[in-house]
Amino acid sequence: MPQWLCNQLMRAFYNKNHRQVRLLNDCWFFYRTRRCDTEDASSFQHH
């Protein structure tokens, strides 16, 4: 997880900002799934 995202999540948890926690969680999930998709696509092209 990128450091900036980790910091944002910790701050949101600390401030009990549920909306921001949910938003950042969605961002991380989207980021992770997108990265997996591009890695799979690039490895698929090489073989």
C-alpha positions as a LaTeX table, in Angstrom:
\begin{tabular}{lrrr}
\hline
Residue & $x$ (\AA) & $y$ (\AA) & $z$ (\AA) \\
\hline
Met1 & 0.00 & 0.00 & 0.00 \\
Pro2 & 1.39 & 3.45 & $-0.86$ \\
Gln3 & 2.60 & 5.43 & 2.14 \\
Trp4 & 0.33 & 8.41 & 1.45 \\
Leu5 & $-2.72$ & 6.13 & 1.44 \\
Cys6 & $-1.60$ & 4.47 & 4.65 \\
Asn7 & $-1.23$ & 7.87 & 6.33 \\
Gln8 & $-4.64$ & 9.01 & 5.12 \\
Leu9 & $-6.28$ & 5.83 & 6.42 \\
Met10 & $-4.62$ & 6.14 & 9.82 \\
Arg11 & $-5.72$ & 9.76 & 10.09 \\
Ala12 & $-9.28$ & 8.87 & 9.08 \\
Phe13 & $-9.40$ & 6.04 & 11.65 \\
Tyr14 & $-7.95$ & 8.30 & 14.34 \\
Asn15 & $-10.55$ & 11.00 & 13.65 \\
Lys16 & $-13.30$ & 8.34 & 13.36 \\
Asn17 & $-14.13$ & 9.70 & 9.91 \\
His18 & $-16.16$ & 6.73 & 8.64 \\
Arg19 & $-16.90$ & 8.31 & 5.27 \\
Gln20 & $-13.23$ & 8.88 & 4.49 \\
Val21 & $-12.26$ & 5.40 & 5.70 \\
Arg22 & $-14.81$ & 3.89 & 3.33 \\
Leu23 & $-13.66$ & 6.11 & 0.46 \\
Leu24 & $-9.98$ & 5.30 & 0.97 \\
Asn25 & $-10.81$ & 1.62 & 1.30 \\
Asp26 & $-12.62$ & 1.75 & $-2.04$ \\
Cys27 & $-9.63$ & 3.58 & $-3.57$ \\
Trp28 & $-7.22$ & 0.92 & $-2.34$ \\
Phe29 & $-9.45$ & $-1.91$ & $-3.58$ \\
Phe30 & $-9.78$ & $-0.25$ & $-7.00$ \\
Tyr31 & $-6.04$ & 0.48 & $-7.19$ \\
Arg32 & $-5.16$ & $-3.10$ & $-6.26$ \\
Thr33 & $-7.55$ & $-4.72$ & $-8.74$ \\
Arg34 & $-6.49$ & $-2.35$ & $-11.53$ \\
Arg35 & $-2.81$ & $-3.13$ & $-10.95$ \\
Cys36 & $-3.48$ & $-6.87$ & $-11.05$ \\
Asp37 & $-5.40$ & $-6.46$ & $-14.29$ \\
Thr38 & $-2.59$ & $-4.56$ & $-16.01$ \\
Glu39 & 0.05 & $-7.01$ & $-14.75$ \\
Asp40 & $-1.98$ & $-9.95$ & $-16.04$ \\
Ala41 & $-2.49$ & $-8.24$ & $-19.39$ \\
Ser42 & 1.19 & $-7.43$ & $-19.84$ \\
Ser43 & 2.33 & $-10.92$ & $-18.89$ \\
Phe44 & $-0.28$ & $-12.36$ & $-21.23$ \\
Gln45 & 1.14 & $-10.37$ & $-24.17$ \\
His46 & 4.70 & $-11.60$ & $-23.58$ \\
His47 & 3.81 & $-15.30$ & $-23.73$ \\
\hline
\end{tabular}
